[in-house]
Amino acid sequence: MRVFDDMNLSSSDEELIAEINDTIVSFIKSKETFLKMEPMNSFRRRMVHKIGTEFNLTSESTGEGINRSVSLKKTELTGIPENIFQKKVIDRGIEIFFTKPGTEVVLRKDGSFGIALNERENQILDRRSVGDGEFRIRQNKIVCRDDNNW
């Protein structure tokens, strides 16, 4: 989401953004005009405020200390942006990567790839055993030499 171009986001931040997006989309689809979020820290509140602007919502922080939360309100311009669900496409073109034959390789949503470590399933775009040890990254997939789209 372009609203966070000024921030370095971790995978847990990406999960938080997805959770906030889901909450806001559900709110917009509902008949409710006002949504009070649960109390959260300043970083999370900042994310809610920034994401809210993408949906043309007004936002306000209320409360004190650990009880401080964000309230969102619909406006006449509130809506779901067309590109909100658009996924980043990872494609490394004709680059060929090598691994030990038979190794299982994962392609992560952040564009990194390698041997599976302790990734959460929701952070993985593709997972594949690479028989001959050569692979490419094409259209969010791990592609091997014997595939049609090599």
C-alpha positions in Angstrom: 0.0 0.0 0.0 1.6 3.3 -1.1 0.5 5.2 2.0 3.5 3.6 3.9 6.3 4.3 1.4 8.0 6.4 4.1 8.2 3.4 6.5 10.2 0.2 6.7 7.6 -2.4 7.5 8.3 -5.8 9.1 6.2 -8.9 8.3 4.2 -8.3 11.4 3.5 -4.7 10.3 2.3 -6.1 6.9 0.0 -8.5 8.8 -1.3 -5.5 10.9 -2.0 -3.5 7.8 -3.9 -6.4 6.3 -5.9 -6.7 9.5 -6.7 -3.0 9.6 -7.7 -3.1 5.9 -10.0 -6.0 6.6 -11.6 -4.2 9.5 -12.1 -1.0 7.6 -13.5 -2.7 4.5 -16.0 -4.5 6.7 -16.9 -1.2 8.4 -17.4 0.5 5.0 -19.6 -2.3 3.7 -21.7 -2.1 6.9 -24.5 0.4 7.5 -22.6 1.8 10.5 -21.3 5.4 10.1 -18.9 5.3 13.1 -16.3 2.8 14.3 -14.3 2.9 17.5 -11.2 0.7 17.4 -9.8 -1.1 20.4 -7.1 0.8 22.4 -3.7 0.5 20.8 -0.2 2.0 20.9 0.9 5.1 19.0 2.4 3.2 16.1 -0.8 1.2 15.4 -2.9 4.4 15.8 -0.7 6.1 13.2 -1.3 3.2 10.8 -5.0 3.3 11.3 -5.1 7.1 10.7 -3.0 6.7 7.5 -5.0 3.8 6.1 -8.2 5.6 7.0 -7.2 8.4 4.7 -7.0 6.0 1.7 -10.7 5.2 2.3 -11.6 8.9 2.8 -12.6 8.3 6.4 -12.1 10.9 9.1 -10.2 9.7 12.1 -9.6 10.9 15.7 -7.6 9.6 18.6 -9.4 9.7 22.0 -8.6 8.5 25.5 -5.5 8.5 27.6 -2.5 6.2 28.0 -3.2 2.5 27.4 -6.9 3.4 26.7 -6.1 5.6 23.8 -7.9 4.5 20.6 -8.9 5.6 17.1 -12.4 6.4 16.0 -13.3 6.4 12.3 -16.2 8.1 10.7 -17.6 7.8 7.1 -17.8 10.8 4.9 -19.6 11.5 1.6 -16.4 10.4 -0.2 -15.8 7.2 1.7 -15.3 4.2 -0.4 -13.0 1.2 -1.1 -10.2 2.1 -3.5 -10.0 0.0 -6.6 -6.4 -1.0 -6.0 -6.8 -1.9 -2.3 -6.6 -5.7 -3.0 -4.0 -5.4 -5.8 -1.1 -7.7 -5.0 2.5 -7.0 -5.7 3.8 -9.2 -8.5 7.3 -10.5 -8.1 9.0 -11.4 -11.3 12.8 -11.7 -11.7 12.6 -12.2 -15.5 15.2 -14.5 -17.0 17.5 -14.6 -13.9 18.4 -18.2 -13.0 18.9 -19.1 -9.4 20.6 -22.2 -8.1 20.1 -24.5 -5.1 21.0 -28.0 -4.1 18.9 -30.4 -6.3 15.7 -31.5 -4.5 15.7 -28.5 -2.1 12.3 -27.0 -1.1 12.4 -23.3 -1.9 9.9 -20.7 -0.7 9.0 -17.3 -2.3 7.9 -14.8 0.3 5.5 -12.0 -0.2 8.3 -9.4 0.5 10.1 -10.8 -2.6 12.8 -12.7 -0.8 13.2 -16.4 -1.4 15.3 -19.3 -0.2 15.1 -22.4 2.0 12.0 -22.4 4.3 12.8 -21.4 7.8 10.1 -20.4 10.3 7.8 -18.5 7.9 4.1 -18.2 8.6 2.1 -19.7 5.8 0.4 -16.3 5.2 3.8 -14.8 4.3 4.6 -17.3 1.6 3.5 -16.8 -2.1 4.9 -20.1 -3.4 6.7 -23.2 -2.1 8.3 -25.8 -4.4 10.8 -28.6 -4.4 13.4 -27.8 -7.1 14.4 -31.1 -8.7 17.4 -30.1 -10.8 18.5 -27.2 -8.6 17.7 -24.4 -11.1 14.8 -22.1 -10.8 13.4 -18.7 -11.7 10.9 -16.4 -10.1 8.0 -15.6 -12.5 4.6 -14.0 -11.7 4.8 -14.9 -8.0 5.7 -18.5 -8.7 8.9 -20.6 -8.5 9.5 -21.9 -12.0 11.7 -24.9 -12.9 13.5 -25.6 -16.2 10.9 -28.2 -17.3 8.0 -25.8 -16.8 6.3 -24.3 -19.9 6.9 -20.7 -18.6 10.7 -21.2 -18.0 
